[in-house]
């Protein structure tokens, strides 16, 4: 995802898949995608990644290492279905409290239902909100997590600044996102699979090929790992690092508010 201003400075653009659209239009377009796929989102994640998204999310929570001997408050942005938050609660042995903040009401509703079924309704709160303008006070959270969501934000720089703002000093930022494959040969196989198989899976399972075509294209427009790490540093974070997984298909980025 890229954001740019035209030569006369009057119009800001963002990528929507391989298309450039006005920034003001992108959020509504992304919202429409996730309203369509919400009910089958977790199932499609399993199918598209052959279950690897679970391994990557587990690795993210392991790197976060939420403490089990004290209270710990985490903000999970774009985490509508609760997948990451549930893992954090389990890892902390119930000491953590999570707020899931997502701009999409359909995704949040799926998350609320899942939390109730797991008996976690008191541990996980679901709030509708925009990553670019979070409805929370500054310096509140011990950690900020976002998994497979930041590439859908129209202005990534604003989202990163907001992440920095709402964290306590000493707070941790962790972002799991699809990345740039760094294994020769795997990139070609991955492209063939992504552009041909994933939209077809979306058509068969979710009745929607176009939404999954957008999701595949959005991955290709997301900044390379090094460039994204530099964006995190520019937002104010220190000790920024990242770890590649599965040949760079996904990466976890980490930063600290000092």
MIDOSE-1310 file (N, C-alpha, C; in nm, 2 decimals, decimal comma, always signed):
residues 258
xxxx	+0,08/-0,12/+0,00/+0,00/+0,00/+0,00/+0,09/+0,12/+0,00; +0,06/+0,22/-0,09/+0,13/+0,34/-0,09/+0,03/+0,46/-0,08; +0,08/+0,56/-0,03/+0,00/+0,69/-0,02/+0,09/+0,80/-0,08; +0,03/+0,88/-0,17/+0,11/+0,98/-0,23/+0,02/+1,10/-0,26
xxxx	+0,09/+1,22/-0,28/+0,02/+1,34/-0,32/+0,05/+1,38/-0,46; -0,05/+1,42/-0,53/-0,02/+1,46/-0,67/+0,06/+1,59/-0,68; +0,11/+1,62/-0,80/+0,21/+1,73/-0,81/+0,16/+1,86/-0,76; +0,03/+1,89/-0,78/-0,03/+2,01/-0,73/-0,07/+2,01/-0,58
xxxx	-0,04/+1,90/-0,52/-0,07/+1,88/-0,37/-0,21/+1,88/-0,33; -0,30/+1,86/-0,43/-0,44/+1,87/-0,40/-0,51/+1,73/-0,38; -0,45/+1,62/-0,42/-0,52/+1,50/-0,41/-0,43/+1,39/-0,36; -0,47/+1,32/-0,26/-0,39/+1,22/-0,20/-0,45/+1,08/-0,24
xxxx	-0,36/+0,99/-0,28/-0,40/+0,86/-0,33/-0,35/+0,75/-0,24; -0,42/+0,63/-0,25/-0,38/+0,51/-0,18/-0,40/+0,40/-0,28; -0,34/+0,28/-0,26/-0,36/+0,17/-0,34/-0,48/+0,09/-0,29; -0,56/+0,04/-0,38/-0,67/-0,05/-0,35/-0,64/-0,17/-0,44
xxxx	-0,56/-0,27/-0,39/-0,51/-0,37/-0,48/-0,41/-0,31/-0,57; -0,43/-0,34/-0,70/-0,34/-0,28/-0,80/-0,39/-0,14/-0,86; -0,50/-0,10/-0,80/-0,56/+0,03/-0,85/-0,52/+0,14/-0,75; -0,50/+0,26/-0,80/-0,48/+0,38/-0,72/-0,62/+0,45/-0,71
xxxx	-0,66/+0,48/-0,58/-0,79/+0,54/-0,56/-0,76/+0,66/-0,46; -0,86/+0,75/-0,46/-0,84/+0,86/-0,36/-0,85/+0,81/-0,22; -0,77/+0,86/-0,13/-0,76/+0,81/+0,00/-0,90/+0,81/+0,07; -0,98/+0,91/+0,05/-1,11/+0,91/+0,11/-1,20/+0,80/+0,07
xxxx	-1,17/+0,74/-0,05/-1,26/+0,63/-0,10/-1,21/+0,50/-0,05; -1,09/+0,48/-0,02/-1,03/+0,35/+0,01/-1,10/+0,28/+0,13; -1,12/+0,35/+0,24/-1,17/+0,29/+0,36/-1,31/+0,23/+0,33; -1,40/+0,30/+0,26/-1,53/+0,24/+0,23/-1,52/+0,12/+0,14
xxxx	-1,42/+0,12/+0,05/-1,40/+0,00/-0,04/-1,35/-0,12/+0,04; -1,25/-0,09/+0,13/-1,20/-0,20/+0,21/-1,31/-0,26/+0,30; -1,39/-0,16/+0,36/-1,50/-0,20/+0,45/-1,60/-0,30/+0,38; -1,63/-0,26/+0,25/-1,72/-0,35/+0,17/-1,66/-0,49/+0,16
xxxx	-1,53/-0,50/+0,13/-1,47/-0,63/+0,12/-1,49/-0,71/+0,25; -1,47/-0,65/+0,36/-1,47/-0,73/+0,49/-1,61/-0,76/+0,53; -1,71/-0,67/+0,50/-1,85/-0,71/+0,52/-1,89/-0,83/+0,45; -1,83/-0,85/+0,33/-1,87/-0,96/+0,24/-1,80/-1,09/+0,30
xxxx	-1,68/-1,08/+0,35/-1,61/-1,21/+0,38/-1,61/-1,24/+0,53; -1,67/-1,16/+0,62/-1,66/-1,17/+0,76/-1,70/-1,31/+0,81; -1,81/-1,36/+0,76/-1,86/-1,49/+0,82/-1,77/-1,61/+0,78; -1,69/-1,60/+0,67/-1,60/-1,71/+0,63/-1,45/-1,67/+0,64
xxxx	-1,43/-1,56/+0,71/-1,29/-1,50/+0,72/-1,19/-1,60/+0,77; -1,22/-1,66/+0,89/-1,13/-1,75/+0,96/-1,11/-1,88/+0,88; -1,22/-1,93/+0,82/-1,21/-2,05/+0,74/-1,13/-2,03/+0,62; -1,14/-1,92/+0,55/-1,06/-1,89/+0,44/-0,92/-1,87/+0,47
xxxx	-0,89/-1,81/+0,59/-0,75/-1,80/+0,63/-0,68/-1,94/+0,65; -0,76/-2,03/+0,70/-0,71/-2,17/+0,71/-0,68/-2,23/+0,58; -0,77/-2,21/+0,48/-0,76/-2,27/+0,35/-0,64/-2,20/+0,27; -0,64/-2,07/+0,27/-0,54/-1,99/+0,19/-0,40/-2,02/+0,24
xxxx	-0,38/-2,03/+0,37/-0,25/-2,05/+0,43/-0,21/-2,19/+0,46; -0,30/-2,28/+0,44/-0,29/-2,42/+0,48/-0,26/-2,43/+0,63; -0,33/-2,34/+0,70/-0,32/-2,34/+0,85/-0,20/-2,26/+0,90; -0,11/-2,21/+0,81/+0,01/-2,15/+0,86/-0,02/-2,02/+0,94
xxxx	-0,13/-1,95/+0,91/-0,16/-1,83/+0,98/-0,17/-1,85/+1,13; -0,21/-1,97/+1,17/-0,22/-2,01/+1,31/-0,07/-2,01/+1,37; +0,02/-2,07/+1,30/+0,16/-2,08/+1,34/+0,22/-1,94/+1,35; +0,19/-1,85/+1,25/+0,24/-1,72/+1,26/+0,18/-1,64/+1,37
xxxx	+0,06/-1,65/+1,40/-0,01/-1,58/+1,51/+0,05/-1,63/+1,64; +0,07/-1,76/+1,65/+0,13/-1,82/+1,78/+0,27/-1,76/+1,80; +0,34/-1,75/+1,69/+0,48/-1,69/+1,70/+0,47/-1,54/+1,74; +0,38/-1,47/+1,69/+0,36/-1,33/+1,73/+0,33/-1,32/+1,88
xxxx	+0,24/-1,40/+1,93/+0,21/-1,39/+2,07/+0,33/-1,44/+2,16; +0,40/-1,54/+2,11/+0,52/-1,59/+2,18/+0,62/-1,48/+2,19; +0,64/-1,40/+2,09/+0,74/-1,29/+2,09/+0,69/-1,18/+2,18; +0,56/-1,16/+2,18/+0,50/-1,06/+2,28/+0,53/-1,10/+2,42
xxxx	+0,51/-1,23/+2,45/+0,53/-1,29/+2,58/+0,45/-1,21/+2,69; +0,32/-1,21/+2,68/+0,24/-1,14/+2,78/+0,26/-1,20/+2,92; +0,28/-1,12/+3,02/+0,31/-1,18/+3,15/+0,19/-1,25/+3,21; +0,22/-1,35/+3,29/+0,11/-1,42/+3,36/+0,11/-1,39/+3,51
xxxx	+0,19/-1,29/+3,55/+0,20/-1,26/+3,70/+0,15/-1,12/+3,73; +0,10/-1,05/+3,63/+0,05/-0,91/+3,65/-0,05/-0,88/+3,54; -0,13/-0,77/+3,57/-0,23/-0,73/+3,47/-0,15/-0,67/+3,35; -0,22/-0,69/+3,23/-0,15/-0,65/+3,11/-0,26/-0,61/+3,01
xxxx	-0,26/-0,49/+2,96/-0,37/-0,44/+2,87/-0,31/-0,43/+2,73; -0,38/-0,49/+2,63/-0,33/-0,49/+2,49/-0,44/-0,44/+2,40; -0,41/-0,36/+2,31/-0,50/-0,31/+2,20/-0,47/-0,39/+2,08; -0,57/-0,47/+2,03/-0,55/-0,55/+1,91/-0,63/-0,48/+1,80
xxxx	-0,56/-0,41/+1,71/-0,62/-0,33/+1,60/-0,65/-0,42/+1,48; -0,76/-0,40/+1,41/-0,80/-0,47/+1,30/-0,81/-0,62/+1,33; -0,84/-0,65/+1,45/-0,84/-0,79/+1,50/-0,98/-0,84/+1,52; -1,07/-0,80/+1,43/-1,22/-0,82/+1,45/-1,26/-0,96/+1,50
xxxx	-1,21/-1,07/+1,45/-1,26/-1,20/+1,49/-1,20/-1,25/+1,62; -1,10/-1,17/+1,67/-1,05/-1,21/+1,80/-0,94/-1,31/+1,81; -0,89/-1,35/+1,69/-0,79/-1,46/+1,69/-0,67/-1,43/+1,77; -0,61/-1,32/+1,75/-0,49/-1,28/+1,83/-0,52/-1,26/+1,97
xxxx	-0,63/-1,18/+2,00/-0,66/-1,15/+2,14/-0,68/-1,28/+2,22; -0,75/-1,37/+2,17/-0,78/-1,50/+2,24/-0,65/-1,57/+2,28; -0,55/-1,56/+2,19/-0,42/-1,63/+2,21/-0,35/-1,55/+2,32; -0,36/-1,42/+2,32/-0,29/-1,34/+2,43/-0,35/-1,37/+2,56
xxxx	-0,48/-1,38/+2,57/-0,55/-1,41/+2,70/-0,50/-1,55/+2,75; -0,50/-1,65/+2,66/-0,46/-1,78/+2,69/-0,31/-1,79/+2,74; -0,23/-1,72/+2,67/-0,08/-1,72/+2,70/-0,05/-1,65/+2,84; -0,14/-1,55/+2,87/-0,12/-1,48/+3,00/-0,19/-1,55/+3,12
xxxx	-0,25/-1,66/+3,09/-0,32/-1,74/+3,19/-0,43/-1,65/+3,25; -0,49/-1,57/+3,16/-0,61/-1,50/+3,20/-0,58/-1,36/+3,26; -0,45/-1,32/+3,28/-0,42/-1,20/+3,34/-0,43/-1,08/+3,24; -0,42/-1,10/+3,11/-0,43/-1,00/+3,02/-0,58/-0,96/+2,99
xxxx	-0,59/-0,83/+2,95/-0,72/-0,78/+2,91/-0,70/-0,72/+2,77; -0,78/-0,76/+2,67/-0,77/-0,72/+2,54/-0,88/-0,63/+2,49; -0,85/-0,53/+2,42/-0,95/-0,45/+2,34/-0,93/-0,47/+2,19; -1,03/-0,53/+2,13/-1,02/-0,54/+1,98/-1,08/-0,42/+1,92
xxxx	-1,01/-0,35/+1,84/-1,06/-0,23/+1,77/-1,05/-0,25/+1,62; -1,17/-0,25/+1,56/-1,18/-0,28/+1,42/-1,28/-0,18/+1,36; -1,26/-0,14/+1,24/-1,35/-0,04/+1,17/-1,47/-0,11/+1,12; -1,47/-0,24/+1,11/-1,57/-0,32/+1,04/-1,67/-0,39/+1,14
xxxx	-1,79/-0,34/+1,14/-1,89/-0,40/+1,24/-1,92/-0,54/+1,22; -1,91/-0,59/+1,09/-1,94/-0,73/+1,07/-1,83/-0,82/+1,13; -1,71/-0,78/+1,12/-1,60/-0,86/+1,17/-1,61/-0,86/+1,33; -1,64/-0,74/+1,38/-1,66/-0,73/+1,53/-1,77/-0,83/+1,58
xxxx	-1,87/-0,83/+1,51/-1,98/-0,92/+1,55/-1,94/-1,07/+1,55; -1,86/-1,11/+1,45/-1,81/-1,24/+1,45/-1,72/-1,26/+1,58; -1,64/-1,16/+1,61/-1,55/-1,17/+1,72/-1,63/-1,18/+1,85; -1,73/-1,10/+1,87/-1,81/-1,11/+1,99/-1,87/-1,25/+2,01
xxxx	-1,92/-1,31/+1,90/-1,98/-1,44/+1,91/-1,88/-1,54/+1,95; -1,76/-1,53/+1,89/-1,65/-1,63/+1,93/-1,61/-1,61/+2,07; -1,60/-1,49/+2,12/-1,56/-1,47/+2,26/-1,66/-1,52/+2,35; -1,79/-1,51/+2,32/-1,89/-1,56/+2,41/-1,89/-1,71/+2,42
xxxx	-1,86/-1,78/+2,30/-1,86/-1,92/+2,30/-1,74/-1,97/+2,38; -1,63/-1,89/+2,38/-1,51/-1,93/+2,46/-1,51/-1,89/+2,60; -1,61/-1,82/+2,65/-1,62/-1,78/+2,78/-1,53/-1,66/+2,81; -1,49/-1,58/+2,71/-1,40/-1,48/+2,72/-1,46/-1,34/+2,71
xxxx	-1,59/-1,33/+2,72/-1,66/-1,20/+2,70/-1,61/-1,10/+2,80; -1,57/-1,13/+2,92/-1,53/-1,04/+3,02/-1,38/-1,00/+3,00; -1,31/-1,08/+2,92/-1,16/-1,05/+2,90/-1,13/-0,98/+2,77; -1,22/-0,99/+2,68/-1,20/-0,92/+2,55/-1,32/-0,83/+2,52
xxxx	-1,28/-0,70/+2,49/-1,38/-0,60/+2,46/-1,37/-0,57/+2,31; -1,48/-0,55/+2,25/-1,48/-0,52/+2,10/-1,54/-0,38/+2,08; -1,45/-0,30/+2,01/-1,48/-0,15/+1,99/-1,47/-0,12/+1,84; -1,57/-0,05/+1,79/-1,56/-0,01/+1,65/-1,48/+0,12/+1,65
xxxx	-1,37/+0,12/+1,57/-1,29/+0,24/+1,56/-1,19/+0,24/+1,45; -1,13/+0,35/+1,41/-1,04/+0,37/+1,30/-0,90/+0,37/+1,35; -0,81/+0,29/+1,28/-0,67/+0,28/+1,32/-0,60/+0,41/+1,30; -0,65/+0,50/+1,22/-0,59/+0,63/+1,19/-0,63/+0,73/+1,30
xxxx	-0,73/+0,71/+1,38/-0,77/+0,80/+1,48/-0,84/+0,72/+1,59; -0,76/+0,65/+1,67/-0,80/+0,56/+1,77/-0,88/+0,63/+1,88; -0,99/+0,57/+1,93/-1,08/+0,63/+2,03/-1,03/+0,60/+2,17; -0,90/+0,61/+2,20/-0,84/+0,58/+2,33/-0,74/+0,69/+2,37
xxxx	-0,73/+0,71/+2,50/-0,64/+0,81/+2,55/-0,49/+0,77/+2,53; -0,41/+0,87/+2,53/-0,26/+0,85/+2,51/-0,20/+0,77/+2,63; -0,10/+0,69/+2,60/-0,03/+0,62/+2,71/-0,10/+0,52/+2,79; -0,20/+0,45/+2,72/-0,29/+0,36/+2,80/-0,24/+0,22/+2,80
xxxx	-0,19/+0,17/+2,68/-0,17/+0,02/+2,66/-0,03/-0,03/+2,68; -0,02/-0,15/+2,73/+0,11/-0,22/+2,74/+0,16/-0,27/+2,61; +0,07/-0,30/+2,52/+0,10/-0,35/+2,39/+0,00/-0,32/+2,28; +0,04/-0,31/+2,16/-0,04/-0,28/+2,05/-0,01/-0,39/+1,95
xxxx	-0,11/-0,47/+1,90/-0,09/-0,57/+1,80/-0,18/-0,55/+1,68; -0,13/-0,59/+1,57/-0,22/-0,58/+1,45/-0,17/-0,69/+1,35; -0,26/-0,78/+1,31/-0,23/-0,89/+1,23/-0,31/-0,89/+1,10; -0,23/-0,88/+0,99/-0,29/-0,88/+0,86/-0,40/-0,77/+0,84
xxxx	-0,37/-0,66/+0,90/-0,46/-0,55/+0,89/-0,40/-0,42/+0,84; -0,28/-0,39/+0,87/-0,22/-0,26/+0,84/-0,21/-0,23/+0,69; -0,20/-0,33/+0,61/-0,20/-0,30/+0,47/-0,33/-0,25/+0,41; -0,44/-0,27/+0,49/-0,57/-0,22/+0,45/-0,60/-0,08/+0,49
xxxx	-0,51/-0,02/+0,57/-0,53/+0,11/+0,62/-0,49/+0,21/+0,52; -0,57/+0,31/+0,49/-0,54/+0,41/+0,38/-0,41/+0,49/+0,41; -0,39/+0,53/+0,53/-0,27/+0,61/+0,57/-0,19/+0,53/+0,68; -0,10/+0,45/+0,63/-0,03/+0,37/+0,73/+0,05/+0,45/+0,82
xxxx	+0,11/+0,56/+0,78/+0,19/+0,65/+0,86/+0,10/+0,70/+0,98; -0,02/+0,74/+0,96/-0,11/+0,78/+1,07/-0,14/+0,67/+1,16; -0,16/+0,55/+1,11/-0,19/+0,44/+1,20/-0,07/+0,41/+1,29; +0,05/+0,42/+1,24/+0,17/+0,39/+1,32/+0,19/+0,50/+1,43
xxxx	+0,16/+0,63/+1,39/+0,17/+0,73/+1,49/+0,07/+0,72/+1,60; -0,05/+0,67/+1,56/-0,15/+0,64/+1,66/-0,11/+0,53/+1,75; -0,05/+0,42/+1,70/+0,00/+0,31/+1,78/+0,10/+0,36/+1,88; +0,19/+0,45/+1,84/+0,29/+0,51/+1,93/+0,22/+0,59/+2,04
xxxx	+0,12/+0,67/+2,00/+0,05/+0,76/+2,10/-0,02/+0,68/+2,21; -0,09/+0,57/+2,18/-0,17/+0,50/+2,28/-0,09/+0,41/+2,37; +0,04/+0,38/+2,33/+0,12/+0,29/+2,41/+0,18/+0,37/+2,53; +0,20/+0,29/+2,64/+0,27/+0,35/+2,76/+0,42/+0,35/+2,72
xxxx	+0,50/+0,44/+2,79/+0,64/+0,43/+2,78/+0,68/+0,28/+2,82; +0,77/+0,22/+2,73/+0,80/+0,08/+2,75/+0,71/-0,01/+2,69; +0,60/+0,04/+2,62/+0,50/-0,04/+2,55/+0,56/-0,10/+2,42; +0,50/-0,21/+2,38/+0,55/-0,29/+2,26/+0,45/-0,28/+2,15
xxxx	+0,50/-0,26/+2,03/+0,43/-0,27/+1,90/+0,46/-0,39/+1,83; +0,36/-0,47/+1,79/+0,39/-0,59/+1,71/+0,29/-0,60/+1,59; +0,35/-0,62/+1,47/+0,26/-0,62/+1,35/+0,30/-0,75/+1,27; +0,20/-0,83/+1,25/+0,21/-0,95/+1,16/+0,15/-0,91/+1,03
xxxx	+0,23/-0,93/+0,92/+0,17/-0,89/+0,79/+0,24/-0,98/+0,68; +0,16/-1,00/+0,58/+0,22/-1,06/+0,46/+0,34/-0,97/+0,41; +0,44/-1,04/+0,35/+0,56/-0,97/+0,32/+0,62/-1,00/+0,19; +0,74/-0,97/+0,16/+0,81/-1,00/+0,03/+0,89/-1,13/+0,04
xxxx	+0,85/-1,22/-0,04/+0,92/-1,36/-0,04/+1,07/-1,34/-0,07; +1,16/-1,40/+0,01/+1,30/-1,38/-0,01/+1,37/-1,51/-0,04; +1,30/-1,61/-0,09/+1,36/-1,74/-0,13/+1,34/-1,76/-0,28; +1,45/-1,76/-0,36/+1,44/-1,78/-0,50/+1,36/-1,90/-0,54
xxxx	+1,27/-1,88/-0,63/+1,19/-1,99/-0,68/+1,05/-1,99/-0,61; +1,06/-1,97/-0,47/+0,93/-1,97/-0,40/+0,85/-1,85/-0,44; +0,91/-1,74/-0,48/+0,83/-1,63/-0,52/+0,74/-1,66/-0,64; +0,79/-1,73/-0,74/+0,71/-1,77/-0,85/+0,60/-1,86/-0,82
xxxx	+0,63/-1,96/-0,74/+0,53/-2,06/-0,69/+0,42/-1,98/-0,61; +0,46/-1,89/-0,53/+0,37/-1,82/-0,45/+0,28/-1,73/-0,53; +0,33/-1,67/-0,63/+0,25/-1,58/-0,72/+0,15/-1,67/-0,80; +0,19/-1,78/-0,85/+0,10/-1,87/-0,92/-0,02/-1,91/-0,83
xxxx	+0,02/-1,95/-0,71/-0,08/-1,99/-0,61/-0,18/-1,88/-0,58; -0,12/-1,76/-0,55/-0,20/-1,65/-0,50/-0,29/-1,60/-0,60; -0,25/-1,58/-0,72/-0,33/-1,51/-0,82/-0,43/-1,61/-0,89; -0,40/-1,73/-0,89/-0,49/-1,83/-0,95/-0,58/-1,91/-0,85
xxxx	-0,52/-1,95/-0,75/-0,59/-2,04/-0,65/-0,68/-1,97/-0,55; -0,62/-1,86/-0,49/-0,69/-1,80/-0,38/-0,82/-1,73/-0,43; -0,83/-1,66/-0,54/-0,96/-1,61/-0,58/-1,06/-1,72/-0,61; -1,01/-1,83/-0,66/-1,10/-1,94/-0,69/-1,15/-2,00/-0,56
xxxx	-1,07/-2,01/-0,46/-1,11/-2,06/-0,33/-1,22/-1,96/-0,27; -1,20/-1,83/-0,29/-1,29/-1,73/-0,24/-1,43/-1,75/-0,31; -1,42/-1,78/-0,44/-1,55/-1,80/-0,51/-1,62/-1,92/-0,46; -1,55/-2,03/-0,44/-1,61/-2,16/-0,40/-1,66/-2,16/-0,26
xxxx	-1,58/-2,10/-0,17/-1,61/-2,11/-0,02/-1,69/-1,99/+0,03; -1,65/-1,87/-0,02/-1,72/-1,75/+0,03/-1,81/-1,69/-0,07; -1,82/-1,75/-0,19/-1,90/-1,69/-0,30/-1,85/-1,56/-0,35; -1,72/-1,53/-0,34/-1,67/-1,40/-0,37/-1,52/-1,40/-0,41
xxxx	-1,50/-1,41/-0,54/-1,36/-1,41/-0,59/-1,30/-1,28/-0,59; -1,38/-1,17/-0,61/-1,32/-1,04/-0,63/-1,26/-0,99/-0,50; -1,32/-1,01/-0,39/-1,27/-0,97/-0,26/-1,13/-1,03/-0,23; -1,12/-1,16/-0,27/-0,99/-1,23/-0,24/-0,89/-1,19/-0,35
xxxx	-0,93/-1,15/-0,46/-0,83/-1,10/-0,56/-0,77/-0,96/-0,51; -0,86/-0,88/-0,45/-0,81/-0,76/-0,39/-0,71/-0,79/-0,28; -0,74/-0,89/-0,19/-0,65/-0,92/-0,08/-0,51/-0,96/-0,13; -0,51/-1,04/-0,24/-0,39/-1,09/-0,29/-0,31/-0,97/-0,35
xxxx	-0,38/-0,88/-0,42/-0,31/-0,77/-0,48/-0,26/-0,67/-0,37; -0,33/-0,66/-0,27/-0,29/-0,57/-0,16/-0,16/-0,61/-0,09; -0,14/-0,74/-0,09/-0,01/-0,79/-0,04/+0,11/-0,75/-0,12; +0,09/-0,75/-0,26/+0,20/-0,71/-0,35/+0,23/-0,56/-0,34
xxxx	+0,13/-0,48/-0,30/+0,15/-0,34/-0,29/+0,21/-0,29/-0,15; +0,22/-0,39/-0,06/+0,26/-0,35/+0,08/+0,41/-0,33/+0,07; +0,47/-0,24/+0,15/+0,61/-0,21/+0,15/+0,69/-0,33/+0,19; +0,81/-0,34/+0,13/+0,91/-0,45/+0,16/+0,95/-0,44/+0,31
xxxx	+0,99/-0,55/+0,37/+1,02/-0,55/+0,51/+1,11/-0,44/+0,56; +1,22/-0,41/+0,49/+1,31/-0,30/+0,53/+1,24/-0,17/+0,53; +1,17/-0,14/+0,42/+1,10/-0,01/+0,41/+0,99/+0,00/+0,52; +0,92/-0,10/+0,55/+0,82/-0,09/+0,65/+0,88/-0,07/+0,79
xxxx	+1,00/-0,14/+0,81/+1,07/-0,12/+0,94/+1,11/+0,03/+0,95; +1,15/+0,09/+0,84/+1,19/+0,23/+0,85/+1,07/+0,32/+0,88; +0,95/+0,28/+0,83/+0,83/+0,36/+0,86/+0,80/+0,35/+1,01; +0,82/+0,24/+1,07/+0,80/+0,22/+1,21/+0,89/+0,31/+1,29
xxxx	+1,02/+0,31/+1,25/+1,12/+0,40/+1,32/+1,07/+0,55/+1,30; +1,03/+0,59/+1,19/+0,99/+0,73/+1,17/+0,87/+0,77/+1,26; +0,79/+0,67/+1,29/+0,68/+0,69/+1,38/+0,72/+0,71/+1,53; +0,85/+0,69/+1,56/+0,90/+0,71/+1,69/+0,95/+0,59/+1,76
xxxx	+0,93/+0,47/+1,71/+0,96/+0,35/+1,78/+1,11/+0,32/+1,78; +1,16/+0,26/+1,88/+1,30/+0,22/+1,90/+1,32/+0,07/+1,89; +1,44/+0,03/+1,88/+1,48/-0,11/+1,87/+1,38/-0,19/+1,78; +1,37/-0,13/+1,66/+1,28/-0,19/+1,56/+1,35/-0,31/+1,49
xxxx	+1,28/-0,42/+1,48/+1,33/-0,54/+1,42/+1,22/-0,62/+1,35; +1,25/-0,72/+1,27/+1,15/-0,80/+1,22/+1,20/-0,95/+1,20; +1,11/-1,04/+1,19/+1,14/-1,18/+1,17/+1,06/-1,23/+1,05; +1,12/-1,29/+0,96/+1,05/-1,35/+0,84/+1,01/-1,49/+0,88
xxxx	+0,90/-1,53/+0,82/+0,84/-1,67/+0,84/+0,81/-1,72/+0,70; +0,83/-1,85/+0,69/+0,79/-1,93/+0,57/+0,85/-1,86/+0,44; +0,98/-1,83/+0,44/+1,05/-1,78/+0,33/+1,01/-1,63/+0,30; +0,96/-1,56/+0,40/+0,92/-1,42/+0,38/+0,78/-1,40/+0,33
xxxx	+0,70/-1,51/+0,33/+0,56/-1,50/+0,30/+0,49/-1,41/+0,40; +0,53/-1,42/+0,53/+0,48/-1,33/+0,63/+0,60/-1,29/+0,72; +0,58/-1,17/+0,78/+0,69/-1,12/+0,87/+0,62/-1,06/+0,99; +0,69/-1,06/+1,10/+0,65/-1,00/+1,23/+0,74/-0,88/+1,25
xxxx	+0,69/-0,76/+1,27/+0,77/-0,64/+1,30/+0,75/-0,60/+1,44; +0,85/-0,56/+1,51/+0,85/-0,53/+1,65/+0,91/-0,39/+1,67; +0,86/-0,31/+1,76/+0,91/-0,18/+1,80/+0,87/-0,15/+1,94; +0,95/-0,06/+2,01/+0,92/-0,03/+2,15/+0,91/+0,12/+2,16
xx	+0,82/+0,17/+2,25/+0,80/+0,31/+2,28/+0,89/+0,33/+2,40; +1,00/+0,40/+2,38/+1,09/+0,43/+2,49/+1,06/+0,56/+2,56
